[in-house]
């Protein structure tokens, strides 16, 4: 078998072989699964991902940022391991192909319809189920090595990927314009005005950030795996998946959603913006984006 034939055979269905990556008896080797630099790309079972390297950043927003909320007080975060994050939000086509039928009500043209449009009406539990299903499929196909899994991002991973090395209110700068994201209301920071779409738009229709990731601002809100706490989690590899935070007024507890949506003003689409939402609930503007991490 020549080198070209070997590479084609190694790729298989739904995978992309990176430089230096190796397979042994058809299985990916864990040590070669990492990316080499920010924005490196790979596909797993038809879902495209971008590499986010290990690093440190300041999470949250400064007091001077327009639209800042009390629960955004800045903390220092160190992420000791790089991870893959989906290039776009999970689409309706990906959901039906990987998970099957929509769990509650099907998408409609009123809120955005099409195989390339993000899925919504998805609660936290269903988002986690989708992640586990993709893990199982990818491992079975040999495109996800042992020791890696698909899941929802932590708040720290989400904001780190959203910022892509920036420190401004959005990954595009202090303002957010109509041609940069799908949102409602007035653009932020005096950015040029334009027509709001009034529904979810196809994933990837707007420009990516510096690491090649689309729609981290607007389009639909995205679930994070953390419970909502009034203070941001700082430190090394923060992950508060199992630690409940402050209760809601009715005694229930919420997970975190990030990114803003098509029906929100621009200030809700800032990199540091975070909102609580009960994990059992669904909405016409909340979906998911997944990461692939070392388990």
SULGI-V319913 format. One record per backbone hydrogen bond with DSSP energy under -0.5 kcal/mol. CO is the residue of the C=O (numbers start at 1). NH is the residue of the N-H. Records with the same first field share a line. If there is no record, write none. Layout:
CO = NH / NH
//
This chain:
2 = 6
3 = 7
4 = 8
5 = 9
6 = 10
7 = 11
8 = 12
14 = 45 / 46
16 = 18
18 = 21
22 = 29
24 = 27
27 = 24
28 = 30
29 = 32
30 = 33
37 = 40
40 = 51
42 = 49
43 = 16
44 = 47
46 = 48
47 = 44
48 = 87
49 = 42
50 = 85
51 = 39 / 53
52 = 83
55 = 79
57 = 59 / 77
59 = 75
62 = 65
65 = 68
69 = 72
70 = 73
72 = 61
75 = 59
76 = 235
77 = 57
78 = 80 / 237
79 = 55
83 = 52
84 = 292
85 = 50
87 = 214
90 = 119
91 = 95
92 = 96
93 = 97
94 = 98
95 = 99 / 100
108 = 111 / 112
111 = 200
114 = 92 / 117
115 = 93
116 = 203
117 = 92
123 = 127
124 = 128
125 = 129
126 = 130
127 = 131
128 = 132
129 = 133
130 = 134
131 = 135
132 = 136
133 = 137
134 = 138
135 = 139
136 = 140
137 = 141
138 = 142 / 143 / 144
139 = 142
142 = 28
145 = 148
147 = 295
149 = 293
151 = 291
153 = 225
154 = 158
155 = 159
156 = 160
157 = 161
158 = 162
159 = 163
160 = 164
163 = 166
169 = 271
170 = 173
173 = 170
176 = 188
177 = 180 / 181
179 = 207
181 = 183
182 = 219
186 = 266
188 = 176 / 191
192 = 178
201 = 118
202 = 205
209 = 212
213 = 209
216 = 218
217 = 182
218 = 220
219 = 262
221 = 287
222 = 258
226 = 256
228 = 246
232 = 234
235 = 78 / 237
240 = 227
242 = 244
248 = 251
252 = 248
253 = 279
254 = 228
255 = 277
256 = 224
257 = 275
258 = 222
259 = 218
261 = 184 / 264
264 = 184
265 = 268
266 = 269
267 = 270
270 = 273
273 = 259
275 = 257
277 = 255
278 = 281
279 = 124 / 125
283 = 121 / 286
285 = 221
286 = 122
287 = 223
288 = 90
289 = 153
290 = 86
291 = 151
292 = 84
293 = 149
//
